[in-house]
Amino acid sequence: MGDVQANEYDDEDEEMPSQDNTTVKYIEVQSKADFHFEITLHPTFEWGKADTVAAYAYIDGKHSWSICLHRPKTYILEGIWTGAGSGARLLHYAFADLQAREQTAQDNLNEWQHKYGALGTLEIQMHRKRKIRTRQADSNDNATALETVESVPEKALKGKALDVATIHRPIAGRTRPSITHTEPVDMWPFAKFIFKYRTKRALQALLLRDRTPSPVPLEERAPEDLTREELIELERRRRANEAIKSDSRPVKRERTGEEKSSTAPLKKTKGLDGEIVYHFDSEDDGEVIEVAKPKRGQSGLLKDADVVALD
């Protein structure tokens, strides 16, 4: 994307194509980012009867554009062309947000496979060719911009973790390349590269990318590893915690003069067996609480059992 190569991931649980000439990778992309293909032809490439190699780009399953590789070097395929001369414009490849939605009456289920079946894939097919002729491009060579998909029925995704799609972003002021007419040498491509583009969040949902670890709390980090701003924040938290602890300390209740004057000694009587019974003013009539019952002859504060009665 841009000048940064996309990170690639393998899905070991996914069934791979049986062809030896096909490579499949998941790649991490970002919405609103431009992208292009860099295709390198190495000096050791076996030309056979060919004198050029055609690289065909398929975006979301539909043919987009192609370029010819005439000699060993790195070529860039970055979009499609419209117009000619001073009016030529490059429609650059880019990514945009994709929204999943409910199915509507306008959705034709018979078209779902054609419209959405290959959504989320970029593909490059390599063919050996022979050049016939080369000429300057004109307006008849305009490519048709692919339909932009901004939303898709959730059922059409069939469980795909996909939240981005491809778009074209117009760029003016580029010189349009010439057009090369070719004829095939081989019936089938000698190499295919399939890239399944997904966002970071989608790759994490597929368990192909590790989730971002939770940051270590400031309180658990070494002071020498903290920045000035983090140290200030740590001190602010410490003071806030101390203020909370100070506010939560128990408050000693002071009695008023009325309460002090209303205090009277407890009324007590002696029970039938000589025990002391204390009488309280209470709504729980008839409740008696036995406080202690030491054995006779045992040393202690109470010689007999103390019983508390709540009147």
N, C-alpha and C positions, 0 to 999 in steps of 0.2 A: 504494500500500500504506500503510495507516494514513493519515497526513496528508501523505505524500510521493507525488508523482506518479511513476508508473513510467517509466523511460527506454524510449523507443521506437526500433526499428531496422527498416530496410528490407532485404529480401533481393532484390537486383537479378537474381539468377539464377533465382529462383522464378517460375513462371508465375502471373500475377495473374488474378483473376476478370474476366470480360468486361463485367460490369455496371458502369455508371458510378456507381451509387449505393452501391458496396461499397468499403470501405477495409480493408486488411489490414496489420497491423503485428505485429512481434515485440516483446514487452515483457520486461524483466528483473524477476524476482521472487525472493523468498527464502522458504525453508521456515520454517514456524512464524509467518509474518506474516499479519495480517488484511488483507483488501482489500475495496474497494467500488467502485461505479461512480458517477461524477459526470456528470450529463447536463444540459447547458445548452440551454435553448430561447431563441434570440435574438429581440429585438423585431422584426427584419425577416422572421421566419418567415412563410411564406404558408399561412394556415389553409385556404383554399378553403372547402369546405362543412363542415369539421370544427370542433369547439369544444374538443377535447382531443387530446392525443397520447399514445398508449400505448407505453411502452418495455418490450420483452420481453427478459428475460435468459436466455441459454442457457449452461449450464455443462457443459463437456465434451460438447457436442452435445445435451444434454437440457434441456427447458424447466424453469426454476427458479421465477421470480417475475416480476411485472410491476408497473409503477406508471404512474399517469396524470399528465401534465404539463398543467396547466390554463392557465398563463400564463407569459410569458417570465421565467425565472429558472433557477437551478441546483438540480437535484434529486439526491438521493442514494439509490441502491439498494444496500443493504448485506447483504441476506440474505433468508431466508424466515421466516414467522411460524407459530407453533403456539399453541394455547390462546386464551383470551379473558378479558377483564376483568383481575382481579388475577393470573390465572394465565398471562397472555400471555408468551411468550418469543420472542425473536429468535434465530434460528440464523444467526450471522454467517458470512460467507464467509472462508475462510482457506486457507493452503497448508500442506502437510505433505510429508514425505519419501516418495518412491516408489521401491520396490525392484524391480529386474528379476530374474526367477527362471526356473528351468527349467520346461518344460511338464510338467504332471502328468496323471494319468488323469481327474481331475475337470474339467479344462479342456475345454469344448465348443467346437470350432473353428467351428461354425456360429453361435455367439454372439459371436465375437470382433469382428466389424465393428460390431455393435450396442453392445457394451460398451466397446470400446477404440478404435473408428475415429476418434472426434473428441476423444480424450484429449489434453489440452494446449491446448484452445482455449476462449476466452470470447467470447461474441457478444451484441451488442445489436441488436435489430431495432426500427425505429421505424415506427409505423402511425398514420395519421390516423383519428380516431374521432369519434363523436357520443355524448354522455352520455345515458343513459336515466334512471338514478336513482343515488343514493348512500345507503348505510346503514352502520350499525355492524357490525363484524365479529363473528362468533360461531365456535363450535368447528367448525362445518361448513365453515368457510373455511380450515381448516388445510392447509398444504402438506405434501407428502410429502418428507421429507429424501432427497436423492440418496444412492445407495449409495457408501460411502467405499471408494476403491480404494487399498489399501496396497501391493500388489504386483501385478505384471503379467508374463505370460510374455514373455520377451525377444523371441521371434519375433513376438508380437502388436504390438510397437512398430514393426516394419518399418523399423528403422534410425533412428527418431526419437531425437534427443538429448534425452531427457526423464528427469528425476530428481525431479520434484515432481508432486503432484496436489492437487486441491481437497478440502476438508473443510468441515463446519459446526461452529462453536464457539458453544455456547449462551450467551446474555446475558439476564439477567433485569432487571426494573425499567424496561422501556421501555413507552411508550404505543403500543398498536397503532393503526395508521391505519385509516380507514374504507374500505369497499369500494365501488368505482364500477363500475356495469354500463354497458357501452358497446355500440355497433354499428359495424361498419366503414364507412368512406367509400370507401376504395380496396381493391382485391383484394390488392395486394402492398405490402410495406413500401417506404417512400420512401427509406430509408437503412438500411444495415447496416454495423456495425463489428465486425471480427473481430480478436481479439488472441490471438496464439500465445504463451503464457507459457512462459518458460524461465529457468533459473538462469544466473548469470554464467558458470559452467563450461560449460554447454551452449551458450551463445551464442558462447563462445570456440571450442568445437569446430566450430560452424557457420561460423566465421570472420566473424561479424557484430560481434564485439566484440574490441578489441585485448587481447592478453594483458598481464598486469601485468609491466612491465619489471623485470629483476633489479636489486636495489639496488646502488649504487656502493660498492665496498669502502671501508672507513674510511681505508685507506692512500692511496687515490687522491683523497680529498676535501680541500678546503682546510681548514686548522685553524680558521679563523674561522667556518666553517660547522658545526662540530661542537658538540654539546651537552657539558655537563660529564661526563655518563655516558659518552658516546662517547670523549672525551679520555682518561678513566680506562681504558677498555677498550683503546684504542690503545696506551697506555703499558704496560699489562699484557702485550699481545702482543709489544711490543718487547723487554721484559725476558725473556720466555719464549724468544724467538728467540736472544737473546744467550747465555742459559744453555745452549741446545742447541749453539750454535757452540763454546762453551767446553768442553763435554763431548766434542766430536768432535775436538779438537786432538790430533795424534800425540803419544804418550808415548815419551820417550827411554828405551831399554832399557839398563840398567846390567848389566855383566858381573859375575858372582860371582868369588870368588877362584879356584875350581876352573877356571872357564872361562879365566881369565887365565893360569893356570899351564900349561894344556894347549896353549896356542898355541905352535906350533913353526915355524921357518922352512921355506919351501917347498923341496922337493927338486928340484934341476934338474941336467940333464945336457946335454952338447953333442951335437947331431945329426951325421949323416954329413957334411953340408955346412957344418958350423960353426954351425948355428942353435942357439939355446938352447931346451931343452924343459923345461917345468915339469911336475911329477908331483903329482897330487892323489889323496887317498883317495876313490874314487867307485865306485858300483855300475855305472856305464856304462863297462865295460871297453873299452879300445881306442879311445875317442873322442879325437880330437885337434882342438883349436881353434887356428886360426892368428889371432894377434892383430894383427900388422902385417907388412908386407913392403916396406920402403922400397927404392928403387933404390940400387944401389951408387954411392957417391960423393955421395949426396944428404945434406945436413945433417939431423940429427934425433937423437932420443934413442937410437934403435936403429940400429946399423950393419948388422946382419943381420936376417933375418926372425925374429920370435919365434913359437914354436909352443907351444901349451899342450896337454898330453896328460892326459886323465882316466883314471886307472887304476881 
